Amino acid sequence: ARGGILFIDEAHQLIRGQDDQYGYEAIGVINKYAEDHRDDICIVLAGYPDEMATLLRADPGLPSRFTTRFDFDPYSADELMRIAPQLAKRECNGATLDESALAELRPACERIAADPKHGGNARELRNVIRLAVERRNARLMRQQSKKLEERGDSEFSLLTIHDVVSPEERAEREAIAAIEVQPTNPAPGVLE
């Protein structure tokens, strides 16, 4: 990495507890390299804020060698919704999301954005989309009545509501919604 950038993602995982001799050894090597080659290299340690603060406290030399800190705000639900189609296309062989799939992604994006520990992380959204691809594949396999040559390319690349939310999840949501909207019937003679 000399003459360039050394990017260490999830750097907080270098040390996994007080007894992690290899992690402390790795930090020592990084620390020495950062000092010896400070004019030849840019070292970026990336990770979650709380965990990175713990990492920087693990070696007294780290804070003086890593003095610049960038904190990135987590993605909002709206930003995750804008990322979802791009993520599906890039990560899942050109998959596209129809309107029903996008509508079903909204609650997932809101849940991801609201996560107090790692909220707004697009990695979790990628996992949701990959699960949708697995469901789509299973759905297409169940539809064996259609021959492969009868299927259009779009059928293989399109993610629908049936892929984003499992039938069990959909049934549970519908049951909850039905309970929530049912009017309560007062006992006869009450409020007449």
PyMOL commands that set and color helices and strands:
alter all, ss='L'
color gray80, all
select helices_A, chain A and resi 11-14+21-36+49-58+62-65+77-91+99-114+122-142+148-150+153-157+161-164+167-181
alter helices_A, ss='H'
color red, helices_A
select strands_A, chain A and resi 5-8+42-45+96-97+158-159
alter strands_A, ss='S'
color yellow, strands_A
deselect
rebuild
show_as cartoon
